[in-house]
């Protein structure tokens, strides 16, 4: 694959540090969530992953909608990223909640969402590695 764009970010001190992109557009404190014993005074990798996945999936849905000549511009995607013990380490699970326009029939909406799941780079990266549930609302 030839990359069209490459994002660059550096994190220091793991989950209790700071994450900064090379262009300075992201510069934020990282902290363990309270649920994992942290103080919750910063963001965490799961929140960043959720934001990226939701945005990327929304773009993929827009692309397949345009290709099918179906307006999905009012769609919204919410990504829920969970982390938990998996074997000796940790694993992730994802639920994508897709709110489609009321004017879209169920069968067409399902087809567009499933096609977007094949197109989205995040979906392609996680396929076979992370359980991803698609929930159409």
N, C-alpha and C positions, 0 to 999 in steps of 0.2 A: 504494500500500500504506500502510495506517495501522500504524505500529509499535506493538506491544504492550509493547516494552521496548527501550531504547537503552543499550548499553554505551558507556562513555566511557573512553578510555585515552590517555595522553600518553607519547610516547617522546622522549628527548633524546639527542643525539649518535649517532643511527643505531644501527648494529649494535654499537657499542662504548660504549653508554650505559646508560640505565635506562628501564624501562617501569613506569608507575604508573597505576592506575585511579583515577577520581575519588572512589571510596568507600574507597580505601586497601586493598582486599582483595588486590590484586596490587601488589607493589612489589619489582621484581627487577632485578638487574644483567643486562645484555645483553653478549654477547661473540661474536665470530666463532668457529665451531667450528675445531678444530685442522686439520681436513681442508681448510679454506679459508684457512689461514695465521694463524688467531687463536690465543689462548691457551686457549680453551675454558673460561674461568673464570666463565662466566655462561650463561644460556639464550640461545636465538636464535629469530628469528621462525618458522622452520620447525618447531621443537619446539612453540611455542605454537599454530601452525596445526594441527599433528598432534593435539594434545590436544583442541582445540576441535572438529575434524572428527570424531574418534573418539567423543567424548561426544555430539555432535549426531546422528551417524548411529545411535548406539546408542539414543537417544531416539526417532528416527524408526522404527527397527525395532520398538521396544516398542509404539509407537502402531499400526503396521500389524498387528502381532501381536495386539494387543487387539481391533482391528476384525475380524480374521479368527477371533477366538476360539482363538488358538494361543499357548501359553505360551512366550515366548522370554526370560523373565526371567533365565535363566542364560547368555544370549549375551554374548559379549565382542567388542569391535571394536578392532583395532589399526590405526592410520593411520601409514603410512610416507610422509613427504614429502621428496622429493628436489629439490635445486636444481642447476641447471647452465646453461652457456652456451646461449643461444637467439638466433640472429642476432647483433645488435649488443649485446643485453642478456642478461638471465637469464630463465629460465623454471622452472616447477615441474612436478613429476609426483607423482601420489599412487597408492599401493596401499592399499586397505582390505582388511584380513584379518578376516573375520567368522567367529567360532567359534560355531556354533549348537549347541543341545542335541542330544545323541545320539539322543533320542527322536523327533526331527523327520526326516521323510523328505526325500530330496534335492530332489524336485520342489517340495514345499511351501516348503522353505527357500529355494530359488532364487527362487521367486515373491515371497516376503516381502522378500528382499534387494533384488530389482529394484524392488519397489514402494517400499521405504524410500529407494532412490536417487532416486526421483521426488519424494518428500515432503521429504527433508532439505534445509534451507536452504543448507548448505554445498555439497551436490551441485548444487543449482540455481544457486548463484553461480559454480561452477567449470565447469559444463556448457558445452562449446564453447570453453573457454579453457585448461583444464588436462586432460591425460590422466588419467583415473581408472580404475584396474583394480580390479574386485571379485573377491576370492578367498575362496571359501567353504571353510572348513577344518573 
